Amino acid sequence: MITARLSRYESTHHGTFGRLGIGDLRWHTVERQWLDNAPNVSCIPCGVYVIRQLADHYFTIIGGSVALYRADMVSPAVTRHGVGMHAANLATQVKGCIAPGVSRGALGDVPAVISSGQALSEIAMTLNGESAQLIISWTA
């Protein structure tokens, strides 16, 4: 299985920013800030997940505390469902999901990732239909 690593390095009220790497390829990411894993308002906890492409520009993230569908939430440890990776530029455009970008910049004066659709296309081409192990951590 392919391994993808997301290293978060900054979290403010504008979002949580990181770098996603698969092999030698790298993208920037934006997520909601950490708010105790609250559904739809917090990034997901650090840990090991599986990402799988569900649609042309949408990937699902499952494992740990995250299930694919609400009906799959049979364990008390599973507290989230429907978490994905999709196109967005700002943390306010995701609800607990991850948005990749080709670069980091700003929209107006708000920190953002840029060219999110292009980044998703590159990730889809890199994974070529395969699922990947996603390891999320904080950099020191």
C-alpha positions in Angstrom: 0.0 0.0 0.0 1.2 3.5 -0.8 2.0 5.7 2.2 1.0 9.4 2.4 2.3 11.6 5.2 0.6 14.7 6.4 2.8 16.8 8.7 0.9 19.6 10.4 3.0 22.6 11.4 0.7 25.5 12.3 -2.8 26.0 13.8 -4.6 29.3 14.3 -8.1 30.6 14.1 -7.6 30.6 10.3 -7.0 26.9 10.2 -4.5 24.1 10.5 -1.8 24.0 7.9 0.5 21.2 6.9 2.4 19.4 4.1 1.2 16.3 2.4 3.8 14.0 0.9 3.6 10.9 -1.3 7.0 9.7 -2.3 8.9 12.7 -3.5 5.8 14.8 -4.3 4.5 17.5 -1.8 1.4 19.6 -1.4 0.2 22.1 1.2 -2.9 21.4 3.2 -5.5 23.3 5.1 -8.0 22.0 7.7 -10.1 23.3 10.5 -8.2 24.1 13.7 -8.1 21.4 16.4 -11.3 21.6 18.5 -11.2 18.3 20.4 -12.3 16.2 17.4 -15.8 17.8 17.3 -17.6 16.7 14.2 -17.8 19.3 11.4 -15.7 21.9 13.2 -12.4 20.2 14.1 -9.6 18.6 12.1 -9.3 14.8 12.8 -6.8 13.5 15.4 -3.3 12.6 14.5 -3.1 8.9 13.6 -3.1 6.3 10.8 -5.9 6.3 8.3 -6.7 5.0 4.9 -7.5 7.3 2.0 -9.6 6.0 -0.9 -10.8 7.8 -4.0 -14.6 7.8 -4.2 -15.2 10.2 -7.1 -13.2 12.2 -9.6 -12.1 14.9 -7.1 -13.1 13.4 -3.7 -11.2 11.0 -1.4 -12.6 9.5 1.8 -10.6 9.1 4.9 -11.4 6.2 7.2 -9.8 4.5 10.3 -9.1 5.4 13.9 -12.1 7.5 15.1 -13.4 8.0 11.5 -16.0 5.9 9.8 -17.2 6.1 6.2 -20.9 6.4 7.0 -22.9 7.1 10.1 -24.2 3.5 10.0 -20.6 2.3 10.4 -20.2 4.1 13.8 -20.7 0.9 15.9 -17.7 1.4 18.2 -17.6 4.1 20.9 -14.1 5.0 19.6 -15.6 6.0 16.2 -16.9 9.5 16.7 -16.8 10.9 13.1 -18.0 10.0 9.7 -17.9 11.4 6.2 -14.4 12.9 6.5 -12.7 13.5 3.1 -10.1 15.2 1.1 -11.5 17.6 -1.4 -11.0 20.9 -3.2 -11.1 24.1 -1.0 -8.8 27.0 -0.4 -9.8 28.1 3.1 -10.4 26.3 6.4 -13.9 27.7 6.4 -14.7 25.7 3.2 -14.1 22.3 4.9 -16.0 20.7 7.7 -13.4 18.5 9.3 -12.0 17.5 5.9 -8.5 18.1 4.4 -8.0 20.4 1.4 -4.7 20.1 -0.5 -3.2 22.9 -2.5 -0.2 23.3 -4.9 1.1 26.2 -2.8 0.3 28.2 0.3 -0.8 31.9 0.0 -3.7 34.1 1.0 -7.1 35.0 -0.3 -7.4 38.6 0.6 -5.8 38.6 4.0 -6.8 35.1 5.0 -4.2 32.3 4.9 -5.1 29.7 2.2 -3.9 26.9 0.0 -3.8 27.7 -3.7 -4.8 25.6 -6.8 -6.6 23.0 -4.8 -8.3 21.3 -7.8 -4.9 20.9 -9.5 -3.4 19.4 -6.3 -6.3 16.8 -6.1 -5.7 15.9 -9.8 -2.0 15.4 -9.1 -2.8 13.2 -6.0 -5.3 11.2 -8.0 -2.8 10.6 -10.8 -0.1 9.7 -8.2 -2.4 7.1 -6.4 -3.8 5.8 -9.7 -6.9 4.3 -8.1 -5.0 2.7 -5.2 -5.9 3.3 -1.6 -3.1 4.7 0.6 -2.1 4.7 4.2 -2.3 8.3 5.5 -0.2 9.1 8.6 -1.1 12.4 10.2 1.3 14.0 12.7 2.6 17.3 14.1 6.1 18.4 13.2 8.3 19.3 16.2 
